[in-house]
Amino acid sequence: MPARILMVCLGNICRSPLAEGIFASKASPTHFKVDSAGTAGYHVGNPPDPRSVEVAARHGIDISGQRCRRFTVDDFDYFDHIFAMDLENLANIRNLARDDRDLAKVSLLLQAGGQGKREVPDPYYGGKDGFEKVYRMIDTACDHILREYLT
Protein backbone atom coordinates (compact mmCIF):
# COMPACT_ATOMS: atom_id res chain seq x y z
CA MET A 1 0.00 0.00 0.00
CA PRO A 2 1.38 3.45 -0.86
CA ALA A 3 2.37 5.83 1.93
CA ARG A 4 -0.28 8.52 2.24
CA ILE A 5 1.02 12.07 2.62
CA LEU A 6 -1.03 15.20 3.41
CA MET A 7 0.32 18.74 2.95
CA VAL A 8 -1.46 21.40 5.03
CA CYS A 9 -1.49 25.20 5.10
CA LEU A 10 -4.12 27.75 6.10
CA GLY A 11 -6.37 28.18 3.07
CA ASN A 12 -5.15 25.37 0.79
CA ILE A 13 -4.62 27.78 -2.10
CA CYS A 14 -0.91 28.69 -2.02
CA ARG A 15 1.61 26.53 -0.17
CA SER A 16 -0.08 23.15 0.31
CA PRO A 17 -1.27 22.87 -3.33
CA LEU A 18 2.32 23.58 -4.40
CA ALA A 19 3.59 20.97 -1.94
CA GLU A 20 1.07 18.43 -3.21
CA GLY A 21 2.02 19.10 -6.83
CA ILE A 22 5.77 19.08 -6.21
CA PHE A 23 5.69 15.89 -4.15
CA ALA A 24 3.40 14.13 -6.65
CA SER A 25 5.70 15.13 -9.53
CA LYS A 26 8.67 13.46 -7.83
CA ALA A 27 7.06 10.43 -6.22
CA SER A 28 5.92 7.19 -7.77
CA PRO A 29 2.14 6.78 -7.37
CA THR A 30 2.75 3.12 -6.53
CA HIS A 31 4.74 4.25 -3.46
CA PHE A 32 2.97 7.47 -2.46
CA LYS A 33 -0.48 9.04 -2.44
CA VAL A 34 -0.40 12.78 -1.79
CA ASP A 35 -3.15 15.31 -1.09
CA SER A 36 -3.45 18.77 0.45
CA ALA A 37 -5.83 20.60 2.76
CA GLY A 38 -6.21 23.81 4.72
CA THR A 39 -6.98 24.32 8.39
CA ALA A 40 -9.41 27.13 7.51
CA GLY A 41 -12.39 26.76 5.22
CA TYR A 42 -12.07 30.09 3.41
CA HIS A 43 -11.62 28.68 -0.08
CA VAL A 44 -13.26 25.23 -0.07
CA GLY A 45 -13.96 24.09 -3.63
CA ASN A 46 -11.81 26.78 -5.25
CA PRO A 47 -8.73 26.17 -7.38
CA PRO A 48 -5.28 27.19 -6.11
CA ASP A 49 -4.18 30.81 -6.24
CA PRO A 50 -3.24 31.72 -9.84
CA ARG A 51 0.29 32.61 -8.68
CA SER A 52 0.77 29.10 -7.29
CA VAL A 53 -0.57 27.63 -10.54
CA GLU A 54 1.82 29.86 -12.49
CA VAL A 55 4.96 29.05 -10.50
CA ALA A 56 4.18 25.33 -10.63
CA ALA A 57 3.63 25.53 -14.40
CA ARG A 58 7.01 27.25 -14.83
CA HIS A 59 8.51 24.13 -13.28
CA GLY A 60 6.46 21.74 -15.43
CA ILE A 61 3.82 20.89 -12.82
CA ASP A 62 0.08 21.33 -13.40
CA ILE A 63 -1.86 22.01 -10.19
CA SER A 64 -4.77 23.78 -11.88
CA GLY A 65 -7.12 20.83 -11.36
CA GLN A 66 -6.72 20.78 -7.58
CA ARG A 67 -9.59 22.01 -5.43
CA CYS A 68 -9.29 23.39 -1.92
CA ARG A 69 -10.61 21.40 0.99
CA ARG A 70 -10.53 21.72 4.74
CA PHE A 71 -8.51 19.48 7.05
CA THR A 72 -10.72 17.19 9.13
CA VAL A 73 -10.19 14.82 12.03
CA ASP A 74 -10.82 11.94 9.59
CA ASP A 75 -7.54 12.85 7.87
CA PHE A 76 -5.72 11.34 10.84
CA ASP A 77 -7.30 7.98 9.99
CA TYR A 78 -6.37 8.06 6.31
CA PHE A 79 -2.94 9.70 6.13
CA ASP A 80 0.34 8.26 7.37
CA HIS A 81 2.17 11.61 7.47
CA ILE A 82 0.75 15.11 7.77
CA PHE A 83 3.09 17.99 6.98
CA ALA A 84 2.21 21.51 8.15
CA MET A 85 3.69 24.52 6.39
CA ASP A 86 4.06 26.66 9.52
CA LEU A 87 3.78 26.64 13.30
CA GLU A 88 0.26 28.10 13.38
CA ASN A 89 -1.12 25.33 11.18
CA LEU A 90 0.94 22.75 13.04
CA ALA A 91 -0.81 23.88 16.25
CA ASN A 92 -4.22 23.89 14.53
CA ILE A 93 -3.71 20.29 13.38
CA ARG A 94 -2.37 19.15 16.74
CA ASN A 95 -5.38 20.69 18.50
CA LEU A 96 -7.62 18.34 16.51
CA ALA A 97 -5.55 15.24 17.35
CA ARG A 98 -7.40 12.66 19.40
CA ASP A 99 -4.41 10.83 20.81
CA ASP A 100 -0.64 10.31 20.63
CA ARG A 101 -0.99 8.20 17.48
CA ASP A 102 -2.55 11.18 15.66
CA LEU A 103 0.11 13.53 17.02
CA ALA A 104 2.92 11.25 15.85
CA LYS A 105 1.79 11.71 12.24
CA VAL A 106 2.18 15.49 12.27
CA SER A 107 5.34 17.50 11.64
CA LEU A 108 6.56 20.72 10.15
CA LEU A 109 7.36 20.23 6.44
CA LEU A 110 10.73 21.94 6.52
CA GLN A 111 11.77 20.18 9.71
CA ALA A 112 10.96 16.80 8.16
CA GLY A 113 12.62 18.07 4.98
CA GLY A 114 15.93 18.67 6.70
CA GLN A 115 15.67 22.47 6.92
CA GLY A 116 15.26 22.76 10.69
CA LYS A 117 12.32 24.34 12.42
CA ARG A 118 11.86 26.97 9.73
CA GLU A 119 8.43 27.71 8.39
CA VAL A 120 7.26 27.96 4.79
CA PRO A 121 6.16 31.61 4.67
CA ASP A 122 2.72 32.44 3.33
CA PRO A 123 3.30 34.17 -0.03
CA TYR A 124 -0.34 35.28 -0.41
CA TYR A 125 0.21 38.99 0.29
CA GLY A 126 3.58 39.18 -1.42
CA GLY A 127 4.59 39.33 -5.04
CA LYS A 128 5.50 36.62 -7.49
CA ASP A 129 9.02 36.34 -6.06
CA GLY A 130 7.53 35.03 -2.81
CA PHE A 131 5.85 32.18 -4.67
CA GLU A 132 9.13 31.20 -6.35
CA LYS A 133 10.95 31.29 -3.00
CA VAL A 134 8.25 29.10 -1.43
CA TYR A 135 8.42 26.74 -4.40
CA ARG A 136 12.19 26.26 -3.90
CA MET A 137 11.82 25.66 -0.15
CA ILE A 138 9.10 23.06 -0.67
CA ASP A 139 10.98 21.43 -3.55
CA THR A 140 14.06 20.93 -1.36
CA ALA A 141 11.95 19.54 1.49
CA CYS A 142 10.18 17.08 -0.83
CA ASP A 143 13.52 15.82 -2.17
CA HIS A 144 14.76 15.24 1.37
CA ILE A 145 11.57 13.48 2.49
CA LEU A 146 11.66 11.19 -0.56
CA ARG A 147 15.33 10.32 0.10
CA GLU A 148 14.45 9.44 3.70
CA TYR A 149 11.62 7.16 2.56
CA LEU A 150 13.59 5.47 -0.17
CA THR A 151 16.80 4.75 1.76
Secondary structure, 3 states (H helix, E strand, C coil): CCEEEEEEECCCCCHHHHHHHHHHHHCCCCCEEEEEEECCCCCCCCCCCHHHHHHHHHCCCCCCCCCCCECCCCHHHHCCEEEECCHHHHHHHHHHCCCHHHHHCEEEHHHHCCCCCCCCCCCCCCCHHHHHHHHHHHHHHHHHHHHHHHC
